[in-house]
Amino acid sequence: MATTPRSQAQLARDPNFLKRLESLLISEAEVKAAETPNSNPDIATKRRQLAQAILTNPAGMAQSLAPAICNATNLAGSTTTWNFEAGAAETAATDAEIRSQIDTLWNILAGV
């Protein structure tokens, strides 16, 4: 089955995927929280604020950010299917691909 906006929307709401995304967001947030501030303190502050929001509310932030992440290049370009036996949406995107997408979107998600 081809990846479609509908399949990506289902993936963004899938409880199993959200748990996976939660873990990957935490991993990336830990990296971003430890960054040395760059020459623009406003950007650095917003990037750290997003990291802090994820670290203090990973489940809520995963749910909030999932639609943007699921519809971005790395996930939209990977096959998303419905596993009827498990009753779950599944993506062929690897953890590394998802984490790369989170990194790529970080400034946008942080509002900079």
Long-range contacts (C-beta under 8 A, 24 or more apart in sequence): 1-79, 1-80, 1-81, 1-82, 2-79, 3-76, 3-77, 3-78, 3-79, 3-80, 5-71, 7-80, 7-81, 7-82, 7-89, 8-67, 8-70, 8-71, 8-75, 8-76, 8-80, 9-67, 9-70, 10-80, 10-82, 10-89, 11-66, 11-70, 11-75, 11-80, 11-89, 11-90, 11-91, 12-66, 12-67, 12-69, 12-70, 12-71, 13-66, 13-89, 14-88, 14-89, 15-88, 16-86, 16-88, 16-90, 17-66, 17-70, 17-88, 17-89, 17-90, 17-91, 18-59, 18-62, 18-63, 18-66, 19-62, 20-95, 20-98, 21-62, 21-65, 21-66, 21-69, 21-98, 22-58, 22-59, 22-61, 22-62, 23-58, 24-95, 24-98, 24-99, 24-102, 25-54, 25-58, 25-61, 25-62, 25-65, 25-102, 26-54, 26-55, 26-58, 27-99, 28-54, 28-99, 28-102, 28-103, 28-106, 29-54, 29-55, 30-55, 32-106, 42-112, 43-107, 43-112, 46-110, 46-111, 46-112, 47-106, 47-107, 47-110, 47-112, 49-110, 50-106, 50-109, 50-110, 50-111, 65-109, 68-105, 68-108, 68-109, 69-98, 69-101, 69-102, 69-105, 72-101, 72-104, 72-105, 73-101, 73-104, 74-98, 74-100, 74-101, 74-104, 75-101
